[in-house]
Amino acid sequence: MTWSTADIPDLTGQRALVTGATSGLGYETALELLRHGADVLIAARNAEKAEQVSATLTQASNKEPTVLELDLADLTSVEKAADSVSKTYDKLDLLVNNAGVMAPPYRQTADGFELQLGTNHLGHFALTGRLLPLLLKAPAPRVVTVSSFMHKTVRGINETDLRRPEQGYSKWVAYGKSKLANVLFMLELDRRARAAGVNLLSVGAHPGYAATHLQAAGPELAGRAFEARMWAGINKLVAQSAAAGAWPSLYAVTSPDVRPGGYYGPGFFGFRGAPTTASATGTAKDPVLAERLWAWSVEATGVDPTLTVPR
């Protein structure tokens, strides 16, 4: 597939929300959506940093985004952010579930969940569920959930993973499970949307190997400066740019060729290049496991996504 950001259609009149938009893939996604006319909300944990990034995005795109304070590791923050959006706007066309943490030392969310599953999956599950009524007011809403080829490194997920104790914790296994959860959720949302007969497109994307701060963030949290510098060096040698890493997400959220439940990633062995259809594991496509994860997520977050068109 040959595709570039020049192929993004005019998005004037569409409203998009991008999580994790202050750096890396989220920043590049927000930038291109702004450049093509969308009204963009950039959701970020650090409001002060988000305001600084907003100024940079405005200068680069000639269109000012709106800052939304959101901490995906705190379900109360998720509820407040979703309520703020719902009270301010009459519809939401595009939601890009991009934010994430990768391989940090053991931490828990504000609600006691393992940090990676709690942030990367549960936070986005709750946010999407709370924003569904607003999304379903749009004529052709899309939800893009960003995963990783690392979802292929794990063979399953169970309810105890959500509150896994520090004993026996593996940062890379937990990351893989969180990315597996992203694909399972994306596909289950698609199945439920089609069963309900609503015009919601749920699709997934992964960036391949892109140079972002994500690789160094975990070592920095653990105080391992050498490991953080090592990742920075590896990125310079082999990774594609964050802008290129955002292409699959941008393709998924804007292309007219995207299909329900589609999963997209870089074309060159899944690591770099223009976006194309990507492969997910059989585990990620297991509808029984996806239904179980959905039920566990409803119980954990207290959010039960409703797929009915508002009247």
N, C-alpha and C positions, 0 to 999 in steps of 0.2 A: 504494500500500500504506500502510495506517495501522498503525504498529507502534511500541511504546515498550518501555522496560525492564520495565514492568509485565507485559508478555507473556512474560517469561522464566519458564520453569517451575521448580519446586522442583528444586534440584540436589544435595540432600542425598545423601551417599554417593558422589558423583562427585569425582574428583581431576583438577585442571587445572594445566597449566604454561603460564605466559605469559612470553614473552621481552620484554625492554625494558619492564618493568613499573614502573620508578621514576618515570616521568613520562608525560605526554601520553596517547596512545591506550592504551598498555599499562597505565598506572595505572588509567584509567577501566574498562578491560576487567576487570582483576583485581578492582576494587572491586565491580562488579555481580555478578561470579561469586561473590564472598564473600557479598554481601548475599542471594543466593539459595541459599546453603547449601553451595556447593562447597568442598572443601579445595583451596587454591590455593598453588602454588609460584610465587614471583616470582623470575624469573631476571634477574640484572643483573651488569654488569662490576664496578661499585663496591660492594663488600660493605658498607662503612660507610654509604653513602647508602641502600642497600637496607634496612638495619636501621632507619634513620630513617623511611623510607617505610612499612615494615612497621608501625611504631607508629601512623602516621597512618591507614593502612588499617584497622588493628584498631579504632581509635577510631571511624572512620566506618562500619564494618560490624558491629561487635561480634563479629568473628570474626578470629582471628589467622592470617595467611598464613605460609608457610615460605619463608625466604630461600635461594636457590640461587645460588652464585657461578658466573658464566658469561661468558666473553668470546668472542663469536662470531667475532672476528677472530683467534682462536688455536685451531687444531684440537686441540691438547693440552688446552686448557681445556674444549673441547666434550666430548672423550672423558671427562675427569674428572667433569664435571657429569653426563653421561649414566650413567656407572658409579655415581655416588653415588645417583642416583634409582633405578636398577635394583636396587641392593643394599638400599635402604630400603623400597621399596614393592612390593606384589604386582601392581599394575596402574596404568595411566594412562589416564583416560577421554578427556581433552581436551588438545590441544596447540595453542596459538595462537602461530604464528611471526610475531611482531609487530615485533620490534626492527629497527632499521635506521639507516643514516647517509645523509644527502642532500647532494650537491654540495659535498664538502669539497675542499680543495686536494689535489694528488696525494699519496697515501700508499699504503703496502703493509701487508698483514696480517703477522702473525708468521711466516707460511709463504710469504711472497713473492708473494701475489696482490694484484691491484688492490683497494683497500680496499672499494669499494662492492659489487662483485660477490663479493668474498671474504666480506664480512660478511652482506650482505642475502640472498645466495643460498647460497654454499658452506657457510657456518656453519650455516644452517638445514637444508640438505640433509644434512649430517653429523649434526646433532642428531636430526633426524627418523629417519634411518636407524638410528642407535644406539638410539633409543627405541621402534622398531617392535615388537620382541618384547614389551615392556611394554604398549604400546597394544593389541596383538592379544590380550592377556589380558582386556581389558575387554569387556563385552557389546556395546557400541555405540560404539566409539571414533571420534573426529573429529580431523582435522588441518586447521586453518584457516591458510592462508598469506596474509599481508597484502601486497597489491601497491599499485598507484597508477594513476591515469589517465595518468601519464607513461609507462607502458609503450607507449602509442600513438604516442610521438614517435620511436621507432626502428624500423627495418625488419628487423632481424635481429641475430644474435649468433653469434660463432664462438669457437673454442677459444682463439685468441690474445688475445681480450678478457680472459680470466681473468688473464693475466700481462702486460697491456698496459704498456709502458714509459711514462715520464713524457713523452717526446717525442710530441706529437700528442694528448696527453690532453685530453679535454673533460669537465669535471665533470658537465654535464647529460646528455651522451650516455651516460656511464658509469652515471649514475643510472637513466636510461631502460632501459638494457640489464639492469641488476640487477632492475628491476621486471618487465621482460619475462621474465626468467629465473624469477621467482616464479610467474607464471601458467603458463609452460611446465612447471615442476616440479609444480605443483598438479594440472594436468590429466593429466600422465604418471603421477603417483602414483595418481590415480583409475583410469586405464586399467589399470594393473598390478594394483591391488587387485581390480577386477572380473574381470580375467582369471584371477587366482589364486583367486577365489571366497571372499575373506575379507570380513568385515563391517567394513570400514574406510571411513569417509566422508571424502574429501579434497575440500575446497572452498576458495574464495578470497573475499577481500573487499578493498575499497578505501575509504578514508575521505572521498573527495571533497577539499574544501579545508578542513582543520581547523586551528585555531590551536594549534600545539604549538611546542616549542623547536626542532624539527627544522629549520625554515627558517633559523633564525639560527645554528645550530651550525656549519655550514660556514664562513660568513664569520668567525665567532669564531675558528675554528681557523687561518684565514688572517690574522688580525689586522686584519680590515676592520670596525672598529667601526661606521662609518657605515652600511654595508650591513646589518649585523645590526640596527641601530635601524630601518632602512627596512623590513625584513621584519616587525619587531614592529608597526610602524605599519600596514602593509598588513593584517596579521592582524586588528588591531582594527577595521578598516574593512569587510572583506569575508568573513572566515573564520567558519565556524561553530565552536562550542566543541569542545574535545577530547572532552567527554562525548558530544556528538552525533556526532563523527567516529568514535567507537568503536561506534556502533550497528550498522553493517554486520558488524563482527567478532562482536559479541555475537549478532546474528541468525544468522550463519553457524554459530556454535558451539553454539547452544541451540535454535533453532527446529525443530519437528517437520516443517515444510514444506520444509526444505532438501533439495535433490536432489544426487546424486553428481555431482561436477565442476561444481557451481553456482558462480557468481561474482556477488557482491552489492556494491552501493554505494548512495550517496544517490540519492533519486528525482528531485530537482530538477536536471535537466540534468547529473546526475552530480556535482554540486558540494556539495549540502547537502540535508538533510531525511531523512525516514524511509527505511530501506533497502528496496531492491527489486532485481530481477534487473539486473545490469549487463552491458555488452557488452565483449568482448575482441576484439582485432584478429585477422585471419586468420593472421598470423604467430604470435601467441600460441597459436592453436589447431592449429598445424601439428604433427601427430604425428611426422613424420620429424625435424624440428628438435628436438622435445622428447626423442626417443630419443637423438639425438646429444648434447644437453646432459646427459642422464642419464649417458651413457658418459663424457663429459669430466669430469663431477663425481665419478664413481666413481674415475677415475684421479687426479684432483687431491686428493681427500680421503682416499683409501684406505678409504672406507666404501661397501659394496655392499649397499644395503637389501634385506632378505629378507622377502618377504610370505608367510610360512607360519605357520599357527596353532601356537603352542607346545603340546606335549603334557605 
